[in-house]
Amino acid sequence: MDSLLSVFVPLHREGYKFVGAFAVATILLYLMEVPFLPPLGVILTLWCAYFFRDPDRVTPTKEGLIISPADGVVQSVGPAVPPAELEMGDEERVRISIFMNVFDVHVNRIPADGQIVRQVYTPGKYLNAALDKASEENERHAILMKTASGKEIAFVQIAGLVARRILCWVEDGQTVKAGERFGLIRFGSRVDIYLPKGVSSLVCVGQRAVAGETVLGNEKSREGDREGEIR
C-alpha cells in the first residue's frame, strides 16, 4: 500500500474539474476519430493530473523554524522591502523568491506557526515570474502573519506568464501551523517570503525547496546567510 501511495499521489480537489474536462475532451476526440489528437489529449490529461497532485509532507516542528511555502527553485535571496499593501514599513528584510515551473507541486503551505494578520489581493500583469520586477508588477496575493514568538513574516503568491488564478483559503485572524495548506496557483508561478527582522536565509540561490519541508530560516539561529555552489 505504501509503495502504491508513493506512485499515485492524491489530487487536490481544485484539479478534479480540469482533469475531468481534459478527459472528456479526449474521449470526444476518439469518438470523432480526429487523427493524431486523441493521444495528445491523453498526454494533456495525465499532465493535468500530475500538475494538481497534492502529496503529504513531513514538516519539521522545532520552535522558531520557517518552512518553505512552495516547491521550486530558490531564484533569489537578498534584501527587499515588503509589499506596500501589507503596511510593514520601508525597512528591508531578507526576501527569498521561489520559482515554480509547470511541473512542480503548486499547493502552497504555511511557513510558520502563528496567526494571519492581514491579506491583500492586488491585480496586475502576467510577466514571467522569474523576472525580479514580477514581485511588484504582477498579480499577487500578499499575506502578513505573526509567528508564535510574535515576529512578523510575509509571504506573497505571485502569478506568472502562464498562471491566471491565485487561490488562497486562509482568513484574517486565523491561527495556523507550519506546513498546513493555504493556497494554490495555476499554472506556473512564484512565491516570495520575507523573513522576520534579523533572521538570515538558510538556503542558497539555485537550491530546490520543498513546500512544508525545507527550512528557510530559524528565528533562534545566529548564522548568517548561507552561500552555495554547484558541484
N, C-alpha and C positions, 0 to 999 in steps of 0.2 A: 504493500500500500504506500509506504513512504517513497519508494522509487517511482511509483506512478505519479504521486503528487509533485515530485521534483520535475517531472516532464510536462504534465498537464497542469499548468498554473491557472488558478481561477481567474475569470474575467471580472473586471469591475462592472457594476450594474449599468454605468453610463455607456458601456460599449455594446450592450445587447442589441439595441436598435440599429446600430451601424453594421454590426456583423450580420444581423438578420436581413438588412437591406441589401448588402453585398451578396448574400447567399441567394435571396430571391431573384436578384438581377442575373446571377449566374445561371440559375435554373431556367429562366426565361430565354436566355441566350441559347442554351442547349435545345429547348423546345422549338425555338425559331430556326435552329440549325445554322446559326451565323458562324461562318468559318473563322477559325483562329481565336475568336473572342471568348468562348467558354473557358479554355484553360487560363486565360488572363483573369477571368472572373474568379476562378478558384484561387489563384495566387493572391489576388487582392483581398479576398475573403479571409484567407489564412493570415495575411499581413495585418488586417484589421483586428483579428482576434489576438494576434501577438502584441499589437500596439496597446490594447486595453487590458493586458494582463495585470494582475494585482497580487503579487506574491507577498506572503508574510515575511516580516523582517525581525531579526533579533536585535533589539535596541539596548545599548549599554545604559544602565540605570544609576551609575555613580553620580552623586550630587555635584552640580556645577558644570556638567558636560553639555556642550552644544553640538547637536547632531545634524547631519546634512538633511535639508528638506527635500532634496531632489537627487535623482540618479543623473549621472552625466560626467562630463569632463570639467575640471576646475579651469575656467578660462582666464580668470584674473584674480589677483589678490592685492589689495592696496587701499590707501586712504580715500574716502569719499564721503560727501555729505549725504545723509539720508534724504529720501524724497520729501519735498517741502510740505506735501499734503498731510504728512504724519506729525508735523509741528514738533520735531525733535531738536530744533535749533540748527545752527550753521557749523557746529563743530564736526570735524571729520572723524570718522570711525573706520575700522578695518572692514572693507567690503569684500566678500567672496562671491564671485559670479560662477554659476554652474550652468553649462550649456547642455541641453537635452536634444539629441537628434531624434529622428523619427523611429529609431529602433530601441530607444531607451524606455524604461518604465516611466510613465508620465503621471502617476499618482504621487502627489506631494504630501510630505509629513511634517508634523510639528517639530521644531528643532530643540525645544527645552520644556521642562515642567514650568507651569506658570499660569498666567491669566491674560486673555485677549483684552487689550485696552481700546484699540481703535483700528478700523479698517476702512480704506478708501479706494474706490474704483475710479480709474482715470482713463477715459477714451484716448486713443492716439493712433499712430501709424503702425505699419506692419513691416518694419525694416528687418533685415537679417538680425536675429537675436544675438549673433556672435559679435556684432558691432558694439562698441562701447556706448555710443550715443543712444542705443536702444533703451538703456536704463531711463532716459529722460523723455524720449520722443515716442516710444511705442505704447500701445495699450497695456495697462498694468493694473494689478490689484495689490495694494500695499497693506501690510498688517503690522501693527505695533503691539508688542506684548511685554509684560513684566515677568521675569523669571521668578522662580520660587524664592530667590535671595533678594528680590526687589530691583534687579537691574533691567534696563531697557534693552530690547533686542527687536530688530525689524527684519522682515523678510518680504520679498516682492515677487509675485508671479508676473512674468513679462511675456506677452505674445510675441511670436516671431514671424518669419516670412510666410510660413505655411499655417501657423496657428491662427485660428479665428474664434476661439471661445475659451475664456478663462472661467473655471468653476471653483467656487470657494464655499465651504459649508460651515465655517465657524461663525460665531456671533460675538458681539461686544460683551464683555463681562464673563465670557465662558471660561471655565477652568479646564486646562488642557494638560496632557502629558506628552513628553518627548516620544516621537515615533508614531503617534496617532495620525491617521489620515485626515487631511483637512481640505484637499482640493485636487484639481486635475486641469491640465491644459491640453487642448487639441490643436494641432498635431505638430510638435516640434517647437521648442521654446527655451526659456531660460528662467532661472530663479536666482535673485540676489539676496544675500543675507548680510545684515550689518551687525557686527558683534558688539557686545557691551563695551563701554569705555574701559580701556586698559587691558582688554583681552586680545591676545595675539592669535594669529591663524596657525593651526597645526597641520594644514595641508599646503601643497605646492601647486603651482601652475602646471597643468598637464596631467595631474593625478586624477584618477577616476574615483568619483564619490558615489556612495550607495545610500539612497534615502533611508533614514531610520537606523542606519548602522555606522556610517563613517563619522568619526569625531572631528569636528571642525575647529573647536576651541574648548578651553577649560577655564571657567571663572576663577579657579583656585590655583592655576598654574602661573609661574613666573617666567616661563620660557618665552623667548622672542619668536617672531615669525619664522617659520621653517623655510628652508630652501632645499631644492632637489635638482637632480639631473638625470637624464635618460641614460640607462646603462644596459 
